[in-house]
């Protein structure tokens, strides 16, 4: 699997962001649902562009990184290490 945000599926779920099954995949296997939570609480994962993330849920789960004074939230545990590999690249996805 690559870290390319345009090429594929969400981390280990095998489901492409935007698919109807994406939200169900994130909540499967005992994982917390990090999708949704209201407009003020919502952001987009910088690694899996198009994946909505609840800031509150992601922060509670430790799925965030701070980079150049900004906080970035992730849709799953696999996105943090990907972000760490090239934070400037992934931060640009949110800008």
VOGU-3710 file (C-alpha; in Angstrom, 3 decimals, decimal comma):
1> xxxxxxxxxx> 0,000/0,000/0,000  1,226/3,477/-0,757  0,800/6,750/1,062  -0,735/8,257/-2,076  -4,015/9,884/-1,089  -5,446/9,593/-4,565  -4,722/5,945/-5,181  -6,748/3,928/-2,873  -8,478/2,754/0,116  -8,634/3,921/3,683
11> xxxxxxxxxx> -5,670/2,605/5,610  -6,448/-1,020/6,390  -10,157/-1,059/5,578  -9,818/-1,592/1,830  -12,680/0,821/1,172  -12,270/3,994/-0,842  -13,263/7,249/0,900  -16,610/8,445/-0,365  -17,965/4,901/-0,635  -21,176/4,357/1,298
21> xxxxxxxxxx> -19,416/1,600/3,222  -16,565/3,849/4,378  -18,281/4,957/7,591  -19,232/1,376/8,430  -15,665/0,206/7,859  -14,278/2,777/10,250  -16,670/1,648/12,970  -16,079/-2,061/12,351  -13,841/-4,296/14,438  -14,513/-2,372/17,658
31> xxxxxxxxxx> -13,166/0,940/16,389  -14,757/4,229/17,362  -16,755/6,110/14,765  -14,696/9,196/13,962  -16,998/10,407/11,213  -19,389/13,244/11,704  -20,181/15,115/14,873  -21,462/18,448/13,656  -20,115/21,161/11,401  -17,955/22,802/14,099
41> xxxxxxxxxx> -16,416/19,474/15,045  -15,770/18,169/11,534  -12,630/18,270/9,439  -11,050/16,204/6,685  -8,264/13,669/7,125  -5,148/15,042/5,386  -3,985/11,552/4,390  -7,250/10,084/3,128  -8,615/13,189/1,449  -12,395/13,161/1,518
51> xxxxxxxxxx> -12,663/11,225/4,776  -14,578/13,297/7,290  -13,287/13,209/10,860  -14,754/14,324/14,175  -12,066/16,445/15,848  -13,296/15,538/19,343  -13,339/11,787/18,680  -9,981/11,820/16,880  -8,355/13,793/19,671  -9,777/11,445/22,315
61> xxxxxxxxxx> -8,365/8,496/20,355  -4,950/10,175/19,906  -5,420/10,368/16,132  -3,868/13,782/15,508  -0,543/15,493/14,923  0,578/19,083/15,394  2,609/20,509/12,531  3,752/24,125/12,074  1,250/25,450/14,598  -1,755/23,572/13,174
71> xxxxxxxxxx> -3,457/20,405/14,408  -4,311/17,691/11,872  -6,840/14,960/12,641  -6,898/11,446/11,162  -9,641/9,007/10,234  -7,724/5,949/11,496  -4,511/4,842/13,199  -2,725/4,183/9,902  -2,912/7,814/8,824  -0,700/9,204/11,609
81> xxxxxxxxxx> 2,443/7,333/10,534  1,749/8,194/6,893  1,481/11,878/7,851  4,747/11,606/9,800  6,540/10,367/6,673  5,905/13,656/4,810  3,934/16,178/6,889  4,389/19,060/4,438  2,824/17,002/1,642  -0,194/15,980/3,705
91> xxxxx> -0,648/19,406/5,331  -0,930/20,855/1,815  -3,927/18,551/1,229  -5,914/20,475/3,861  -4,793/23,992/2,965
//
